[in-house]
Amino acid sequence: MEKSLAMVLAGGEGKRLFPLTRERSKPAVYFGGRYRLIDFALSNLVNSGFHQIKVITQYRGTSLVRHLTRAWPLASALLDQYIECAPAAMNRGPTWFRGTADAIYQNIDLLREVRPDDVLIWGADHIYKMDVSIMMDFHHEVNADITIATLPVPRSEAHAFGCVHVDETGRIIGFVEKPKDPPGIPGREHLTLVSMGNYIFKSKVLVDELKADAEAENTSHDFGKDILSTAPGRLNVYAYDFASHLCRGEDESARGYWRDVGTLESYFAASMDLISVSPQLNLYNAEWPIRGSSGPLGPAKFVFSDFGGGRVGMAIDSIIGGGSIISGGRVERSIISPNVRVNSYSAITDSVIFPDVDIGRGARLHRCIVDKGVKIPPGERIGEDLERDRQRFSVSESGIVVVARDAFGQIDEFDI
């Protein structure tokens, strides 16, 4: 790990999560009551012993950079440990990043500082736990030029992903993006190995591949489409099966848990998974902590117990963030982020509430995602009449209502 550099791609726009990504990059989206999406990738790397990490930012990076500065102050000149942001700087010409491969190519000078043997190219917007050191051991054991983290999924569902075709040894003999007929796994033809968007390259191989891609005429400068799709014919490329191991302190139910939360539907489903009695994603495993920060807030507080009058502060099957006050309102099957106020006689069900939201007296919310800092007016009804909601808010195909920060004209441009 000491001779490795991790480069985390965190510049994604996340169009399918709009309007949650209107003012912040996808990796900066809140998740699970106290985290940002990027916290999962960084926690996995740090817990695995990788402490030289560069975060590549671009799209609306202010919120992300602020979070990294406050929540991830990993720095030691003595031990050469750091998590540093590398903002888009047009290092190789007058263009912003044109794809994932170009994002690394424009920051290729960062390798000169470390001179690593291996470079990890890591995504920043998936929900999972992974001991990356095991993948690195595999990378060295098979002497791979490139190792791709993969996950077996039903072959009938694999067409939505980048798919790898492997031989009996796990060596990749083909890589194709979103094929109509995904390849099966030898001996398990009903399954397909799909890419998780995490790669380990030998440093020289990475540099050579990026230079060749930069000089090519017909390229989208994307790792999957342009580099990995042709690499098996030229290089020693292997698939690492993510479902083959568990992190410390995890039980069998967690094996293979990985969620691409790239749409409102998948984001909402992953959030609701957390409030089940025994979720696959265990946020309470002290041996493999997910690190995040909600600031210097007090503990959650519940007040008023007028059961006869219906003014009761309570939460059932829910996650409540620090600093939140449930003041005479009822919360069911929901995730409440830090510093939220739920006022008297209000009711929140099956919803995700971002930080600093104020739920007005007597308001009712059902199957909603409420963005940061929104003040829900007293008596408001959201999620009960979808036709009316579509005239005011964004509503997903399955009827999830997203209340954006400017929904009631209260947006604060200085706090995202």
C-alpha positions as CSV (number, residue, x, y, z in Angstrom):
1,M,0.0,0.0,0.0
2,E,2.9,2.4,0.7
3,K,3.9,2.2,-3.0
4,S,0.5,2.9,-4.3
5,L,-1.4,6.1,-5.1
6,A,-5.2,6.2,-5.1
7,M,-6.9,8.7,-7.5
8,V,-10.6,9.1,-6.7
9,L,-12.7,10.4,-9.5
10,A,-15.1,12.8,-7.9
11,G,-16.1,15.3,-10.6
12,G,-19.3,13.6,-11.7
13,E,-22.3,15.7,-12.6
14,G,-24.9,13.1,-11.7
15,K,-27.6,14.3,-14.1
16,R,-30.0,11.5,-13.2
17,L,-30.0,12.6,-9.5
18,F,-31.1,16.1,-10.5
19,P,-32.2,18.3,-8.7
20,L,-30.1,17.0,-5.8
21,T,-27.0,17.7,-8.0
22,R,-28.1,21.1,-9.2
23,E,-25.6,22.8,-6.9
24,R,-23.3,20.0,-5.8
25,S,-21.4,17.2,-7.5
26,K,-22.8,13.7,-7.2
27,P,-20.1,12.5,-4.7
28,A,-21.2,15.3,-2.4
29,V,-24.8,14.2,-2.1
30,Y,-25.9,13.4,1.4
31,F,-26.6,9.8,2.4
32,G,-27.5,7.8,5.5
33,G,-28.1,10.6,7.9
34,R,-24.5,11.8,8.3
35,Y,-22.5,10.9,5.3
36,R,-21.7,12.1,1.7
37,L,-21.5,9.5,-1.0
38,I,-17.7,9.9,-1.3
39,D,-17.3,8.9,2.4
40,F,-17.8,5.2,1.4
41,A,-15.0,5.2,-1.2
42,L,-12.6,7.1,1.1
43,S,-13.5,4.9,4.2
44,N,-12.8,1.7,2.2
45,L,-9.4,3.0,1.1
46,V,-8.3,4.3,4.5
47,N,-9.6,1.3,6.4
48,S,-7.6,-0.9,3.9
49,G,-4.4,0.9,4.6
50,F,-4.2,3.3,1.6
51,H,-3.2,6.7,2.9
52,Q,-2.0,8.5,-0.2
53,I,-5.2,9.7,-1.9
54,K,-5.8,12.4,-4.5
55,V,-9.4,13.4,-5.1
56,I,-10.1,14.7,-8.6
57,T,-12.8,17.3,-8.7
58,Q,-14.5,19.3,-11.4
59,Y,-18.3,19.8,-11.5
60,R,-19.6,22.1,-8.7
61,G,-16.9,21.1,-6.3
62,T,-17.3,23.7,-3.6
63,S,-19.5,21.6,-1.3
64,L,-17.3,18.5,-1.8
65,V,-14.1,20.4,-1.1
66,R,-15.6,21.9,2.1
67,H,-16.6,18.5,3.3
68,L,-13.2,16.9,2.6
69,T,-11.5,19.7,4.4
70,R,-13.7,19.3,7.5
71,A,-14.3,15.6,7.6
72,W,-11.1,14.1,6.2
73,P,-8.1,16.0,7.7
74,L,-5.7,13.1,7.0
75,A,-2.3,14.6,6.8
76,S,1.1,13.6,8.2
77,A,4.4,14.8,6.7
78,L,6.2,12.3,8.8
79,L,4.3,9.3,7.5
80,D,3.5,10.8,4.1
81,Q,-0.3,10.4,4.5
82,Y,-2.8,12.7,2.9
83,I,-6.2,13.1,1.2
84,E,-5.8,16.0,-1.1
85,C,-8.1,17.6,-3.7
86,A,-6.8,18.1,-7.2
87,P,-9.2,20.7,-8.8
88,A,-9.7,20.8,-12.5
89,A,-6.9,23.1,-13.8
90,M,-6.7,22.4,-17.6
91,N,-3.2,21.0,-17.1
92,R,-3.0,19.5,-20.6
93,G,-4.7,22.2,-22.7
94,P,-7.7,24.6,-22.8
95,T,-10.4,22.0,-22.0
96,W,-12.1,20.6,-18.9
97,F,-12.1,16.9,-18.4
98,R,-13.5,15.2,-21.4
99,G,-14.0,11.8,-19.8
100,T,-12.7,9.6,-16.9
101,A,-9.5,8.8,-18.7
102,D,-8.8,12.4,-19.6
103,A,-9.4,13.4,-15.9
104,I,-6.5,11.2,-14.9
105,Y,-4.4,12.2,-17.9
106,Q,-4.7,15.9,-17.0
107,N,-3.4,15.0,-13.5
108,I,-0.7,12.6,-14.6
109,D,1.9,14.9,-13.0
110,L,0.6,13.8,-9.6
111,L,2.3,10.4,-10.2
112,R,5.7,12.2,-10.3
113,E,5.3,13.2,-6.7
114,V,4.8,9.6,-5.4
115,R,6.3,7.5,-8.2
116,P,4.0,4.6,-7.2
117,D,4.3,1.0,-8.4
118,D,0.5,0.8,-8.7
119,V,-2.3,3.4,-9.2
120,L,-5.8,2.8,-8.0
121,I,-8.5,4.6,-10.1
122,W,-11.5,4.7,-7.8
123,G,-15.1,5.9,-8.2
124,A,-16.6,8.2,-5.6
125,D,-20.3,7.6,-5.8
126,H,-21.2,4.0,-4.9
127,I,-22.4,2.5,-1.6
128,Y,-20.4,-0.5,-0.5
129,K,-17.7,-1.8,1.9
130,M,-14.6,-3.3,0.5
131,D,-11.2,-4.3,1.8
132,V,-9.1,-3.0,-1.0
133,S,-5.9,-4.6,0.2
134,I,-7.3,-8.0,-0.7
135,M,-7.8,-6.8,-4.3
136,M,-4.3,-5.4,-4.3
137,D,-2.9,-8.8,-3.1
138,F,-4.8,-10.5,-6.0
139,H,-3.4,-7.9,-8.4
140,H,0.1,-8.8,-7.4
141,E,-0.5,-12.6,-7.2
142,V,-1.6,-12.8,-10.9
143,N,0.9,-10.2,-12.0
144,A,-1.9,-8.2,-13.7
145,D,-1.2,-5.1,-15.7
146,I,-4.8,-4.0,-14.9
147,T,-7.2,-5.5,-12.3
148,I,-10.9,-4.6,-12.5
149,A,-13.2,-4.9,-9.5
150,T,-16.2,-6.8,-10.6
151,L,-19.5,-8.1,-9.1
152,P,-21.6,-11.1,-10.4
153,V,-25.1,-10.1,-11.3
154,P,-27.9,-12.0,-13.0
155,R,-27.1,-12.2,-16.7
156,S,-30.6,-10.8,-17.5
157,E,-29.7,-7.6,-15.6
158,A,-26.1,-7.1,-16.7
159,H,-26.9,-5.1,-19.9
160,A,-27.0,-1.9,-17.9
161,F,-23.3,-2.2,-16.9
162,G,-19.9,-2.5,-18.3
163,C,-19.5,-6.3,-18.6
164,V,-16.3,-8.4,-18.6
165,H,-15.8,-11.8,-20.3
166,V,-13.4,-14.0,-18.4
167,D,-11.8,-17.4,-18.9
168,E,-11.7,-20.2,-16.3
169,T,-8.7,-18.5,-14.5
170,G,-10.4,-15.1,-14.1
171,R,-8.4,-13.5,-16.9
172,I,-10.4,-11.0,-18.9
173,I,-10.7,-11.8,-22.5
174,G,-13.2,-9.1,-23.4
175,F,-14.8,-5.9,-22.0
176,V,-18.0,-4.4,-23.4
177,E,-20.1,-1.5,-22.3
178,K,-23.9,-2.3,-21.8
179,P,-24.1,-5.2,-24.3
180,K,-27.5,-6.6,-25.5
181,D,-26.2,-10.1,-24.8
182,P,-23.9,-10.1,-21.8
183,P,-21.3,-12.8,-21.5
184,G,-21.7,-15.5,-18.8
185,I,-19.2,-16.6,-16.2
186,P,-17.6,-20.0,-17.0
187,G,-19.4,-22.6,-14.9
188,R,-22.0,-20.0,-13.9
189,E,-23.5,-19.0,-17.2
190,H,-26.6,-17.5,-15.6
191,L,-24.4,-14.8,-14.1
192,T,-22.2,-12.0,-15.6
193,L,-19.3,-10.1,-14.0
194,V,-19.9,-6.4,-14.2
195,S,-17.5,-3.6,-13.6
196,M,-17.7,-1.6,-10.3
197,G,-15.8,1.3,-11.8
198,N,-12.7,0.6,-9.6
199,Y,-9.4,-0.3,-11.3
200,I,-5.7,-1.0,-10.3
201,F,-3.1,-0.3,-12.9
202,K,0.6,-0.8,-12.9
203,S,1.9,2.7,-13.1
204,K,3.8,2.4,-16.4
205,V,0.8,0.7,-18.0
206,L,-1.5,3.5,-16.9
207,V,0.8,6.2,-18.2
208,D,1.2,4.4,-21.6
209,E,-2.5,3.8,-22.0
210,L,-3.4,7.4,-21.1
211,K,-0.9,8.9,-23.5
212,A,-2.2,6.6,-26.3
213,D,-5.8,7.6,-25.6
214,A,-4.9,11.3,-25.5
215,E,-3.3,11.0,-29.0
216,A,-6.1,9.0,-30.5
217,E,-8.6,10.7,-32.8
218,N,-11.7,8.6,-32.3
219,T,-12.1,8.4,-28.6
220,S,-14.4,9.6,-25.8
221,H,-11.5,9.5,-23.3
222,D,-13.4,7.0,-21.1
223,F,-11.8,4.2,-19.2
224,G,-14.5,1.7,-20.0
225,K,-15.3,2.5,-23.6
226,D,-11.8,3.4,-24.9
227,I,-9.1,1.8,-22.7
228,L,-10.6,-1.3,-21.0
229,S,-12.5,-2.4,-24.1
230,T,-9.2,-2.9,-26.0
231,A,-6.8,-3.7,-23.2
232,P,-7.5,-7.5,-23.0
233,G,-6.0,-8.0,-26.4
234,R,-2.8,-6.2,-25.5
235,L,-2.3,-6.6,-21.7
236,N,-2.6,-8.9,-18.8
237,V,-6.1,-7.9,-17.4
238,Y,-7.8,-9.7,-14.6
239,A,-11.2,-9.5,-12.9
240,Y,-11.3,-9.4,-9.1
241,D,-14.6,-10.9,-7.8
242,F,-15.8,-8.5,-5.1
243,A,-18.3,-11.1,-3.8
244,S,-15.4,-13.4,-2.8
245,H,-14.5,-11.6,0.5
246,L,-15.9,-9.8,3.5
247,C,-14.5,-6.8,5.4
248,R,-13.5,-7.2,9.1
249,G,-16.5,-7.5,11.4
250,E,-19.1,-8.2,8.6
251,D,-21.4,-11.2,8.4
252,E,-22.5,-13.2,5.4
253,S,-25.5,-11.0,4.7
254,A,-23.1,-8.2,3.6
255,R,-21.3,-10.3,1.0
256,G,-21.4,-8.7,-2.4
257,Y,-23.4,-5.6,-1.2
258,W,-22.8,-2.8,-3.7
259,R,-25.3,-0.1,-4.9
260,D,-25.0,2.2,-7.8
261,V,-27.1,5.1,-6.6
262,G,-27.1,7.0,-9.9
263,T,-30.8,7.6,-10.1
264,L,-33.4,8.9,-7.7
265,E,-35.1,5.5,-7.6
266,S,-31.8,3.6,-6.7
267,Y,-30.8,6.4,-4.2
268,F,-34.1,6.2,-2.5
269,A,-34.1,2.4,-2.4
270,A,-30.6,2.3,-0.9
271,S,-31.6,4.8,1.7
272,M,-34.7,2.8,2.7
273,D,-32.5,-0.3,3.0
274,L,-30.7,1.3,6.0
275,I,-33.8,1.5,8.2
276,S,-34.6,-2.2,8.0
277,V,-34.1,-4.3,11.1
278,S,-31.0,-6.0,9.8
279,P,-29.7,-4.0,6.8
280,Q,-27.1,-5.5,4.5
281,L,-25.1,-2.3,4.9
282,N,-24.0,-2.2,8.5
283,L,-23.2,1.3,9.7
284,Y,-22.5,0.1,13.2
285,N,-19.4,-2.1,12.6
286,A,-16.6,-0.6,14.6
287,E,-14.1,-2.8,12.8
288,W,-14.9,-1.2,9.5
289,P,-16.3,2.3,10.2
290,I,-17.7,4.6,7.6
291,R,-16.2,8.0,8.4
292,G,-18.1,11.2,8.0
293,S,-18.8,14.4,9.9
294,S,-21.9,16.3,10.9
295,G,-20.1,19.0,12.8
296,P,-20.2,19.9,16.5
297,L,-23.9,19.2,17.1
298,G,-25.7,18.1,20.2
299,P,-27.5,14.7,20.4
300,A,-30.9,14.1,18.9
301,K,-33.8,15.2,21.1
302,F,-37.5,14.2,21.3
303,V,-39.9,16.4,23.2
304,F,-43.6,16.6,24.1
305,S,-45.6,13.5,25.1
306,D,-49.2,14.6,24.9
307,F,-50.6,11.3,23.6
308,G,-54.2,12.4,24.2
309,G,-53.8,15.6,22.2
310,G,-51.6,14.0,19.5
311,R,-48.6,16.2,20.2
312,V,-45.9,13.5,20.6
313,G,-42.2,13.7,19.5
314,M,-41.3,10.2,18.3
315,A,-39.5,8.2,15.7
316,I,-40.2,4.6,14.6
317,D,-38.0,2.5,12.3
318,S,-35.9,5.6,11.5
319,I,-32.4,7.1,11.6
320,I,-32.2,10.4,13.4
321,G,-29.1,12.6,12.9
322,G,-27.3,14.6,15.6
323,G,-28.6,18.0,16.5
324,S,-32.1,17.2,15.3
325,I,-35.1,18.0,17.5
326,I,-38.4,16.0,17.0
327,S,-40.6,18.5,18.7
328,G,-44.1,17.0,18.9
329,G,-44.0,15.5,15.4
330,R,-43.9,11.9,14.2
331,V,-41.3,10.2,12.1
332,E,-41.8,6.8,10.6
333,R,-39.5,4.7,8.3
334,S,-37.4,7.8,7.4
335,I,-33.8,9.1,7.5
336,I,-33.4,12.5,9.3
337,S,-30.1,14.2,8.7
338,P,-28.3,16.4,11.3
339,N,-29.8,19.6,12.6
340,V,-33.4,19.0,11.4
341,R,-36.4,20.4,13.2
342,V,-39.7,18.5,13.1
343,N,-42.4,20.6,14.6
344,S,-45.6,19.7,16.4
345,Y,-48.4,17.7,14.8
346,S,-46.3,17.1,11.7
347,A,-45.8,13.6,10.1
348,I,-42.9,12.3,8.0
349,T,-43.2,8.8,6.5
350,D,-40.9,6.9,4.1
351,S,-38.7,10.0,3.4
352,V,-35.1,11.2,3.4
353,I,-34.5,14.6,4.9
354,F,-31.2,16.4,4.3
355,P,-29.6,18.6,7.0
356,D,-30.9,21.9,8.3
357,V,-34.5,21.3,7.2
358,D,-37.4,22.7,9.2
359,I,-40.7,20.8,9.0
360,G,-43.5,23.2,9.8
361,R,-46.2,22.6,12.3
362,G,-48.9,20.2,11.0
363,A,-47.1,19.4,7.7
364,R,-47.2,15.9,6.2
365,L,-44.6,14.4,4.0
366,H,-44.7,11.0,2.4
367,R,-42.1,9.4,0.1
368,C,-40.1,12.6,-0.2
369,I,-36.5,13.7,-0.5
370,V,-36.1,17.2,1.0
371,D,-32.9,19.0,0.1
372,K,-30.7,20.9,2.6
373,G,-32.0,23.9,4.4
374,V,-35.6,23.8,3.0
375,K,-38.3,25.3,5.3
376,I,-41.5,23.3,4.8
377,P,-44.4,25.7,5.5
378,P,-46.9,24.8,8.3
379,G,-49.7,22.6,7.1
380,E,-48.0,21.7,3.8
381,R,-48.9,18.4,2.2
382,I,-46.3,16.7,0.0
383,G,-46.4,13.2,-1.4
384,E,-50.2,12.8,-1.0
385,D,-51.3,14.3,-4.3
386,L,-48.7,13.6,-7.0
387,E,-50.5,15.5,-9.8
388,R,-50.4,18.7,-7.7
389,D,-46.8,17.8,-6.6
390,R,-45.6,17.6,-10.3
391,Q,-46.6,21.2,-10.8
392,R,-44.4,22.3,-7.9
393,F,-41.6,19.8,-7.5
394,S,-39.6,17.0,-9.3
395,V,-41.4,13.7,-9.1
396,S,-39.7,10.4,-10.1
397,E,-41.4,7.6,-12.2
398,S,-42.4,5.7,-9.0
399,G,-43.7,8.9,-7.3
400,I,-40.8,10.0,-5.2
401,V,-41.1,13.7,-4.6
402,V,-37.9,15.8,-4.5
403,V,-38.2,19.1,-2.8
404,A,-35.4,21.3,-4.1
405,R,-33.7,24.0,-2.1
406,D,-35.5,26.8,-4.0
407,A,-38.9,25.2,-3.8
408,F,-40.4,27.8,-1.5
409,G,-38.1,30.7,-2.5
410,Q,-35.9,30.2,0.5
411,I,-32.6,29.3,-1.1
412,D,-29.3,30.3,0.6
413,E,-26.6,30.6,-2.0
414,F,-23.9,30.3,0.6
415,D,-24.8,26.9,2.1
416,I,-24.8,23.8,0.0
